[in-house]
Amino acid sequence: MAGTGAGYDLSVTTFSPDGRVFQVEYAGKAVENSGTALAICCKDGVIFAAEKFLVSKMLVPGTIKRIMPVTRNAGMAAAGFLADSRQLVNRARSEAHQYSSTYGEEMPPEVLAERLGLFVHTYTLYGSVRPFGCAVLLGCVDKDTKVASLFAIEPSGMVFKYKGTAAGKGKQAAKTEIEKLFASMGDDLTCEKALVHVAKILHKVHDEKDKDFELECSWICPSSKYEFSAVPTEQLKAAEAEAKRMIEAEEQDD
């Protein structure tokens, strides 16, 4: 990437002649180089999953979280620089707490996503700071209506609302698999059913050149009493084993 911007990439405040801001694009590259994270809105909640590379054989299972709670009814999956994403999680928690203290009710998901997007965008406007090198997937479930919503916030500050999406190295392949999942199951997709499929997707898009990974998975659904919670270890292991069996069966059929 060195020299690509021909001097126009020295500051985030500088546009190139063809209207590009190279430092924001470089932040996007940081996201693309990380492990894949995905989230899906189901009819009864939202499920998050991420591949967490095992950088050392001595690494304690469960360390370096890539999926984090924001409120009791909201969570966030991150791709890119995890140190940057933790700052966004803290900002989201602060925004939600401030709104709740002021108005006496939970912050609407759309408002939280937009405020977080504005915060990220601010870091693309000043030469004294750099853009966030991460993209986050914000999932929420309304505690009264039980309606799930999912937002993707990019390093540029753009906010998109999705039924299901992914970020990271295997983004495109994962999104294709999510589209196939919705095409086959549609409105019948629940978090319990989706668990095996998200495990299958992450194992399928994992690049064999990369290190082995630990599957991290959380959800907000009836099984967690509509509160953010990590998927129970035994249930996740069973889903992962079934996902590997399904992938092997598909390979044999081919």
WODARA-V351563 format. One record per residue. RES is the residue in three letters. PSI is psi in radians with two decimals (999 if undefined). D_LAST is the distance of its C-alpha to the last C-alpha in Angstrom with 2 decimals. Layout:
res | psi | d_last
RES | PSI | D_LAST
RES | PSI | D_LAST
This chain:
res | psi | d_last
MET | -0.25 | 38.26
ALA | 2.29 | 41.82
GLY | -0.06 | 44.00
THR | -0.69 | 41.59
GLY | -0.11 | 44.18
ALA | 0.77 | 47.07
GLY | -0.28 | 49.44
TYR | -0.02 | 48.30
ASP | 0.23 | 46.15
LEU | -0.36 | 49.16
SER | 2.51 | 49.85
VAL | -0.22 | 47.92
THR | -0.01 | 50.87
THR | 2.19 | 50.40
PHE | 2.50 | 48.58
SER | 2.90 | 47.43
PRO | -0.47 | 48.79
ASP | 0.31 | 45.57
GLY | 0.44 | 45.76
ARG | 2.62 | 43.36
VAL | 1.77 | 44.09
PHE | -0.63 | 42.32
GLN | -0.56 | 42.86
VAL | -0.67 | 41.01
GLU | -0.66 | 38.09
TYR | -0.62 | 38.22
ALA | -0.66 | 38.13
GLY | -0.60 | 34.90
LYS | -0.62 | 33.50
ALA | -0.64 | 34.49
VAL | -0.76 | 32.37
GLU | -0.38 | 29.32
ASN | -0.09 | 29.70
SER | 3.00 | 29.61
GLY | 2.73 | 27.00
THR | 2.41 | 25.28
ALA | 2.51 | 27.18
LEU | 2.82 | 26.39
ALA | 2.54 | 28.25
ILE | 2.34 | 27.68
CYS | 2.08 | 30.40
CYS | 3.08 | 29.81
LYS | -0.31 | 32.18
ASP | 0.20 | 34.00
GLY | -2.76 | 33.96
VAL | 2.48 | 32.15
ILE | 2.42 | 29.74
PHE | 2.58 | 29.47
ALA | 2.61 | 27.04
ALA | 2.55 | 27.13
GLU | 2.17 | 25.72
LYS | 1.88 | 28.77
PHE | 2.39 | 28.56
LEU | 1.65 | 30.25
VAL | -0.25 | 32.80
SER | 2.54 | 34.50
LYS | -0.31 | 33.97
MET | 0.01 | 37.33
LEU | 2.30 | 36.32
VAL | 2.26 | 37.30
PRO | 2.37 | 34.51
GLY | -0.14 | 35.18
THR | 2.88 | 37.17
ILE | 1.25 | 36.82
LYS | 2.38 | 35.83
ARG | -0.12 | 33.74
ILE | 2.14 | 34.21
MET | 2.58 | 37.88
PRO | 2.57 | 40.12
VAL | -0.94 | 42.48
THR | -3.05 | 44.29
ARG | -0.51 | 43.81
ASN | 0.29 | 41.72
ALA | 2.57 | 40.01
GLY | 3.01 | 37.73
MET | 2.29 | 36.24
ALA | 2.48 | 33.11
ALA | 2.57 | 33.60
ALA | 2.43 | 31.83
GLY | -2.57 | 33.85
PHE | 2.00 | 37.10
LEU | -0.54 | 37.57
ALA | -0.67 | 41.32
ASP | -0.73 | 41.49
SER | -0.55 | 39.48
ARG | -0.60 | 41.90
GLN | -0.65 | 44.71
LEU | -0.66 | 42.99
VAL | -0.79 | 42.51
ASN | -0.69 | 46.20
ARG | -0.75 | 47.17
ALA | -0.72 | 45.21
ARG | -0.73 | 46.90
SER | -0.77 | 50.25
GLU | -0.78 | 49.80
ALA | -0.72 | 48.78
HIS | -0.73 | 51.69
GLN | -0.74 | 54.19
TYR | -0.77 | 53.19
SER | -0.69 | 53.40
SER | -0.60 | 56.81
THR | -0.79 | 58.15
TYR | -0.14 | 56.99
GLY | 0.39 | 56.49
GLU | 2.89 | 52.97
GLU | 2.52 | 49.38
MET | 2.23 | 48.39
PRO | 2.43 | 46.23
PRO | -0.71 | 42.69
GLU | -0.69 | 43.17
VAL | -0.74 | 46.41
LEU | -0.77 | 44.99
ALA | -0.76 | 42.08
GLU | -0.71 | 44.50
ARG | -0.66 | 46.99
LEU | -0.68 | 44.38
GLY | -0.71 | 43.24
LEU | -0.68 | 46.89
PHE | -0.78 | 47.31
VAL | -0.73 | 44.35
HIS | -0.59 | 45.62
THR | -0.58 | 49.06
TYR | 0.14 | 47.68
THR | 0.14 | 46.83
LEU | -0.26 | 50.46
TYR | 2.42 | 52.59
GLY | -0.29 | 52.84
SER | -0.06 | 53.78
VAL | 2.96 | 50.39
ARG | 2.77 | 46.73
PRO | 2.74 | 43.81
PHE | 2.26 | 41.73
GLY | 0.79 | 38.72
CYS | 2.75 | 36.52
ALA | 2.48 | 34.88
VAL | 2.58 | 35.16
LEU | 1.95 | 33.56
LEU | 2.04 | 36.39
GLY | 2.37 | 35.63
CYS | 2.67 | 38.47
VAL | 2.14 | 39.19
ASP | 2.18 | 42.58
LYS | -0.30 | 44.43
ASP | -0.90 | 46.25
THR | -0.29 | 43.81
LYS | 0.41 | 40.65
VAL | 2.27 | 38.98
ALA | 2.58 | 36.39
SER | 2.62 | 36.31
LEU | 2.32 | 34.36
PHE | 2.49 | 35.59
ALA | 2.27 | 34.36
ILE | 2.08 | 37.20
GLU | 2.90 | 36.66
PRO | -0.41 | 38.89
SER | -0.26 | 40.72
GLY | -0.05 | 41.84
MET | 2.47 | 39.81
VAL | 2.22 | 38.83
PHE | 2.49 | 36.00
LYS | 2.31 | 35.30
TYR | 2.81 | 31.72
LYS | -0.60 | 29.85
GLY | 2.49 | 27.31
THR | 3.06 | 26.92
ALA | 2.85 | 26.17
ALA | 2.71 | 27.98
GLY | -2.88 | 27.48
LYS | -0.72 | 25.12
GLY | 0.50 | 21.88
LYS | -0.94 | 23.78
GLN | -0.79 | 21.94
ALA | -0.70 | 18.38
ALA | -0.73 | 19.91
LYS | -0.64 | 21.82
THR | -0.75 | 18.86
GLU | -0.64 | 17.22
ILE | -0.71 | 20.71
GLU | -0.72 | 21.04
LYS | -0.66 | 17.88
LEU | -0.78 | 19.38
PHE | -0.62 | 22.70
ALA | -0.60 | 21.30
SER | -0.58 | 19.74
MET | -0.48 | 22.62
GLY | -2.29 | 25.54
ASP | -0.10 | 28.91
ASP | -0.04 | 27.73
LEU | 2.06 | 26.33
THR | 2.91 | 28.57
CYS | -0.65 | 28.74
GLU | -0.76 | 27.91
LYS | -0.64 | 24.66
ALA | -0.40 | 23.87
LEU | -0.86 | 24.34
VAL | -0.69 | 20.96
HIS | -0.67 | 19.29
VAL | -0.61 | 21.39
ALA | -0.72 | 20.60
LYS | -0.74 | 16.84
ILE | -0.82 | 17.53
LEU | -0.63 | 19.73
HIS | -0.55 | 17.51
LYS | -0.68 | 14.64
VAL | -0.13 | 17.15
HIS | 2.26 | 19.05
ASP | 2.13 | 19.60
GLU | -0.34 | 19.24
LYS | -0.39 | 22.41
ASP | 2.97 | 24.38
LYS | 2.83 | 26.09
ASP | 2.77 | 24.77
PHE | 2.75 | 25.58
GLU | 2.27 | 27.16
LEU | 2.15 | 25.92
GLU | 2.32 | 28.97
CYS | 2.34 | 29.10
SER | 2.85 | 32.08
TRP | 2.90 | 32.86
ILE | 1.82 | 35.75
CYS | 3.14 | 35.38
PRO | -0.59 | 37.12
SER | -0.43 | 35.84
SER | 0.30 | 37.85
LYS | 0.64 | 40.69
TYR | 0.55 | 39.76
GLU | 2.63 | 40.63
PHE | 2.28 | 38.59
SER | 2.56 | 37.21
ALA | 2.52 | 34.59
VAL | 2.31 | 31.97
PRO | 2.44 | 33.21
THR | -0.83 | 31.82
GLU | -0.69 | 30.73
GLN | -0.68 | 29.01
LEU | -0.72 | 27.17
LYS | -0.72 | 26.10
ALA | -0.73 | 24.79
ALA | -0.69 | 22.82
GLU | -0.71 | 21.41
ALA | -0.73 | 20.37
GLU | -0.67 | 18.67
ALA | -0.75 | 16.88
LYS | -0.67 | 15.56
ARG | -0.72 | 14.48
MET | -0.70 | 12.57
ILE | -0.74 | 10.79
GLU | -0.68 | 9.97
ALA | -0.70 | 8.78
GLU | -0.71 | 6.37
GLU | -0.63 | 5.16
GLN | -0.63 | 5.38
ASP | -0.57 | 3.81
ASP | 999 | 0.00
